[in-house]
Structure formats: C-alpha cells, structure tokens
Amino acid sequence: MSRTLVLVRHGQSEWNLKNLFTGWRDVDLTEQGVAEAKAAGAKLKARGLTFDIAFTSALKRAQRTCGIILDELGQGDLKTVRDQALNERDYGDLSGLNKDDARQKWGEEQVHVWRRSYDVQPPGGESLKDTGARVWPYYLHDLQPHVLGGGTVLVAAHGNSLRAMIMALDGLSGEEIVKLELGTGVPIVYRLNADSTVASKEVL
C-alpha cells in the first residue's frame, strides 16, 4: 500500500516577486513560478509517482501549480478538490503591503513578531495557530482517509497552510515551525504508517 502524501508550496507568485504580503489575495504565478511547478512535476515523474487525488486551495497560484504538476505527470484530468481551508494565512491589514513599507509603518520588531510568531495575529488577520485551526481538521477529515486507505495524495497549497500540516505531522513546537522555510515548488514526500504516524519524509 502506498500511503503517500506529497506537499508542494505553490511556485513563485507575482506578489512574492514584489515582496508584498499576499495572504488571501488571489494573485497569479510568475514565469519563474510556472517553471518551478514544472520542475516539481518533473521531479515527481522521475520518482515514478502518480496520484489518486489532488487537493489545493481556493487561490489561483496554488491551483495553477497543482494543474501544472499534474500535466507534467500526464494526469491533467485527475480529480482535484479545491477548498479555502487550505488557503494561505490571512494577513489582514498587511495584505497588499510591501514588507519594507510595513516595517516603516509599524516597526521592524512588530512586523517580525507578526510574521514569525506562532500565535500573534496581525491586525484583522490570522496567526499561524489560527491557520492550523482550519487546516488540521480538514487534513484529518478530508485528506488523511485517502492516504491511510493506501492512496497517493498531492496537496498544492501555501507556505503557512503547509507549515500547519507539517507541524502536526512532524510533531514540531510553535517555536520550531515558525523557523521552517518552505521553498516554492519543492515537493515534500511523506510515507505514512497504518496508524497515521510518519514512516519517512523526503524533500525532493
């Protein structure tokens, strides 16, 4: 039985390139982001991986990444579930702001706290803890049954929604997870045991 879960952060987005807080704003991939998604698909193809089902967020940068990966694998018609439970962390009032401008407005230390603390919310937005509170139940009820049933599952989502998943899978603390950097378009392959614990993890 496969019991394989592959997590991929979307390729570079237009606002990643511009150094803007993106959150739930629906921006597209850059040319580099498209290339990163294609490279992720090529890596998975080289490992002989194909998927039984895919999950992605309600935002186009993740959806396009998912579609590009599946096209690379010749699985463009695979059933793909889209849900805002997998959306990026909502940055609230910071959304759309340049990160340097935000530092000028609120101060370097305050912006660092909002970005890199586990449970402090930016104004009108979510903390990483809040993001986890919607991501993890969705994982348990919607994704995990496919994996534990022996399937191979693709999740193309966002830095913070994937951090929330990885935190639980890897048993990391709030302090540890905020230090974890996820590259754009880099597949992380988990193999799970029948009891849902992690048998192995590999970053491609």
N, C-alpha and C positions, 0 to 999 in steps of 0.2 A: 504494500500500500504506500502511496506517495506521501500523503500528509505534508505537503509542501506549501509554504506561504512566501510569496515574493513581494517585497515592499519597494516601491520606487518613488522618490520625490520627483515632481514634475521638472522638466527641463527649464533652463533659464527663461524667465518671463521678461516682458518689456519693462516692468517696474523693478525687477531685480537689477536690471541693467542701469536703471536711472537712480538706484539707491533709495527707492520710495517704500514706505510701509504699505503693504498691499492688502493683507487680510482677506476680507470677503469681496473686495473689488474684483470685477471679472475682466482681467487683462489676458492678453494672448502671449504665446511664446515668441521669442526672438528667433532669428535664423539659427543662432547657436543652440537655443533650446530645442529646436527641431532636430538638429544634428545630435544633440545629447540623447534625445529619445530614440533616435535611430540606432545610436551606438548601444544603448541599453538593450534594445531588441536583438541586435547582433550578438551581444554577449550571452543573452539567454538562449538564442538559437544555437550558439556554439556549444552550450552545455546540454543541448538536446531537450530543453524544457518546452513544453506546450501546456496550455491552461485549460481547465474545465469551466471556469467562470472568472470574470473580472469585476472589480469594484473600483469606483472612482467617486470624486466629489461632484458637487453641482457647479463647479467652476471650470471654464473652458481650458485653462492651462493644464489642469490635471487630465481632463477628458481628451485633449489632443495628444498628450503624452501617452495615455493609455492606448488610444487608437493607433498611433504611430508604432508603438511596440508590437501590438497585435498584428498590424500589417506586415511588419518585418518577419513575423513568425508564420505568415500565411493564415492567420486566424482573424482576419478583419471582421468576420460575421459572428464572432463569439458573443454569447450573452454577456452584456455589461450592465451592471447595476450602478446607477448614479444616485447619490444621496448626500444631502448637505451635512449629515452627521460627520462626514469625512472632510468637510471644508477646513481651510486654514483657520488658525486662531483669528478671532475678530479683534483688530487693533483699535476699534472705536474711533475716538477723535484723532488718533495718529494716522488713520488710513488716508493715503494720498499725499502725506507729507514727506519731504525729503528728510532722511535721518539726520543730516547735518543741521538742517533748519530746526528740527525738533530739539536738538541739543542746545541750539541757541535760545530757543523759547523757554524750555523747561530746565535746562542744565544737563551737563554730561552725566552726572551721577544719577539724576532722576530717570533719564531715558534708559540708562544702563539697567536700573532696577526694573523698569517695566519690561525690557527686553529679556533680561537674564535671571529674573527671579521666578520661582515656581508658582507662587500664589498671590502675587500682587497684580491687580488689574490696571491697565491704562484707562484713562477717563473714557467711560462709555463702552469699554471693550472687555475682553476675556483674558484671564490669566491662563497659563499652561494647565493649571489644575482644572479650570473651568472647561478647557478644551477636552481634557481627558474624561471629564464627567459625561460628555456626549459621545466621544469616540469609543471608549472601552465597552459600554453596554452594547453599542452597535456591533463591535467586533464579536462579543460573546454570543449575541443572538443571531446575527446575520452572516458573519464571515466564518467563525470558528467551526460551526457544524459542517460546512463544506470541506474544511481542511481535515477535521477528525474523521470524516466519512471516507477519507482516502484520496481526496481531490488535490489538485494543484491550482492554487488561487493567486491571482495577481491583484495587488492593490496599488493604484497610481494615485497619489494624494499629495500632501503638502508637508513642509518641514515640521510644523508643530503638531499636526494631526498624527503624523507618523511617529514623532517623538512620544506622544501619549501612548501609542500602541507598544513601542519598543520599551518604554519604561516598565510596563506590566510584563511583557514577555521576558525581558532580561532581569527583572527584579531590581531595578535601579531606584535610588532615592530621588527626591525632588532636586536635591543639590547636584546629583550626578547627571540627571537627564538634561538640565539646562546647559550643561557644558558640552553636550553631544552635538557635533556638527554633522549634518547630513548633506552630502554633495548632491547637486542637481543631476538627475538622470543616472544615478548609481544604484543598481539593484542590490538588495539585501535578501539573501535566500535563507529561510528558516525551514528546518525539518522538525516536525513535532512528534513526540511520543503519543501513544494512545490516550494517556492521561492529561494531555494538553501541555505538558512541560516541553521545553526546548531540547531536542536531541543534538542539533548542530545549528551553527549560524555561519554564513559566509558572505562577505562583501565582495561583489564582482568588480 
